[in-house]
Amino acid sequence: MGPSTRCLGEDTPPEQPFQHPMPAAPARLADFKQVRRDIDDLISTSRDEVVKADVFEGEPYYGAFFVRLAWHCSSTFRASDWRGGCNGARIRHSPESEWGFNAGLSDALRLLEPVKEKHGDALSWADLIVLAGTV
């Protein structure tokens, strides 16, 4: 979970000390319906210069790759120091990016860069990674 200011609804839990450091919330959030459309377009657009796409029903498909990215980003949570997970999208940085478990996922992040650039600070990397894994 990112900063509670990024969450919607009355069921938003309070921030916990183990969620350190938390990025500042943006002045405005991205239009998540548009983010979904952008990811949906990206999933079926071949970008062989980054990584060869899977093929699903005769079309290029990155959906499974994004599911793997979201799963690995979330599964890096460590109970030993309450860090990891998709908070802060630490999978983009050392040491998580270098773990053998995460091999090749830098390509999935490169595929998502145009969506992140389009939406800027209104869309966190953590939100983008998790959304990409659910579209």
C-alpha positions as CSV (number, residue, x, y, z in Angstrom):
1,M,0.0,0.0,0.0
2,G,1.3,3.4,-0.9
3,P,0.6,6.6,1.1
4,S,-2.9,6.6,2.5
5,T,-3.5,9.9,0.6
6,R,-3.4,7.8,-2.6
7,C,-6.1,5.4,-1.3
8,L,-9.8,5.9,-1.8
9,G,-12.7,5.1,0.5
10,E,-13.5,4.9,4.2
11,D,-11.7,1.5,4.6
12,T,-8.2,3.0,4.0
13,P,-6.1,1.7,6.9
14,P,-3.7,4.1,8.6
15,E,-0.1,4.2,7.5
16,Q,2.2,1.9,9.5
17,P,5.8,2.6,10.7
18,F,7.1,-0.2,8.5
19,Q,6.1,1.6,5.3
20,H,9.1,3.9,5.5
21,P,10.0,5.8,3.5
22,M,6.7,6.8,1.9
23,P,6.8,9.0,-1.2
24,A,4.8,12.2,-1.0
25,A,1.4,12.1,-2.5
26,P,1.0,13.9,-5.8
27,A,-1.2,17.1,-6.1
28,R,-3.5,15.1,-8.3
29,L,-3.9,11.4,-9.1
30,A,-3.8,9.9,-12.6
31,D,-6.9,9.2,-14.5
32,F,-6.8,5.4,-13.8
33,K,-9.3,4.6,-16.5
34,Q,-6.9,6.2,-19.0
35,V,-4.0,4.4,-17.4
36,R,-5.8,1.1,-17.9
37,R,-6.5,1.9,-21.5
38,D,-2.8,2.8,-22.0
39,I,-1.7,-0.5,-20.5
40,D,-4.3,-2.4,-22.5
41,D,-2.9,-0.9,-25.7
42,L,0.6,-1.6,-24.6
43,I,-0.1,-5.3,-23.7
44,S,-0.9,-6.1,-27.4
45,T,1.7,-3.8,-29.1
46,S,4.9,-5.6,-30.1
47,R,8.1,-3.9,-28.8
48,D,10.7,-6.4,-29.9
49,E,13.4,-3.8,-29.5
50,V,12.8,-4.2,-25.8
51,V,11.8,-7.8,-25.4
52,K,10.1,-10.3,-27.7
53,A,6.4,-10.6,-26.9
54,D,4.5,-13.8,-26.2
55,V,1.9,-14.6,-28.8
56,F,-1.8,-15.1,-27.7
57,E,-4.4,-15.9,-30.4
58,G,-1.9,-14.8,-33.1
59,E,-1.3,-11.4,-31.5
60,P,1.7,-10.0,-29.5
61,Y,0.9,-10.2,-25.8
62,Y,2.8,-8.9,-22.7
63,G,0.1,-9.6,-20.2
64,A,1.7,-12.6,-18.5
65,F,5.0,-10.7,-18.3
66,F,3.3,-7.8,-16.4
67,V,1.6,-10.3,-14.1
68,R,5.1,-11.7,-13.3
69,L,6.4,-8.2,-12.7
70,A,3.5,-7.4,-10.3
71,W,3.8,-10.7,-8.5
72,H,7.6,-10.4,-8.0
73,C,7.3,-6.7,-7.0
74,S,4.8,-7.7,-4.3
75,S,6.5,-10.9,-3.2
76,T,9.7,-9.1,-2.3
77,F,8.1,-8.1,1.0
78,R,10.3,-9.2,3.9
79,A,8.9,-9.8,7.3
80,S,12.4,-9.6,8.8
81,D,12.5,-5.8,8.4
82,W,9.0,-5.0,7.1
83,R,10.4,-3.7,3.8
84,G,10.0,-4.7,0.2
85,G,6.8,-5.4,-1.6
86,C,5.6,-3.0,-4.2
87,N,5.8,0.1,-1.9
88,G,8.1,2.5,-3.6
89,A,8.5,0.1,-6.5
90,R,11.9,-0.9,-5.1
91,I,12.1,-3.7,-7.7
92,R,13.5,-1.0,-10.0
93,H,16.5,-0.5,-7.8
94,S,19.4,-2.5,-6.4
95,P,19.5,-4.9,-4.6
96,E,16.0,-6.1,-5.6
97,S,16.6,-5.5,-9.3
98,E,19.6,-7.8,-9.1
99,W,18.1,-10.7,-7.4
100,G,18.0,-13.8,-9.6
101,F,14.4,-14.2,-8.8
102,N,13.7,-10.9,-10.7
103,A,15.9,-11.6,-13.8
104,G,14.5,-10.0,-16.9
105,L,11.9,-7.8,-15.2
106,S,13.9,-4.7,-16.1
107,D,12.5,-5.3,-19.6
108,A,8.9,-5.3,-18.3
109,L,9.7,-1.9,-16.6
110,R,11.1,-0.6,-19.8
111,L,7.9,-1.5,-21.6
112,L,5.9,0.5,-19.0
113,E,8.1,3.6,-19.3
114,P,5.9,5.3,-21.9
115,V,2.9,5.0,-19.7
116,K,4.7,6.4,-16.7
117,E,6.1,9.3,-18.7
118,K,2.6,10.1,-20.1
119,H,1.1,10.3,-16.6
120,G,4.1,11.7,-14.8
121,D,4.0,12.2,-11.0
122,A,0.3,11.6,-10.9
123,L,1.0,7.9,-11.3
124,S,3.5,6.1,-9.0
125,W,5.7,3.3,-10.3
126,A,4.2,1.0,-7.7
127,D,0.6,1.8,-8.9
128,L,1.6,1.3,-12.5
129,I,3.3,-2.1,-11.8
130,V,0.3,-3.4,-9.9
131,L,-2.2,-2.1,-12.4
132,A,-0.2,-3.6,-15.3
133,G,-0.5,-7.0,-13.6
134,T,-4.3,-6.7,-13.4
135,V,-5.3,-5.4,-16.8
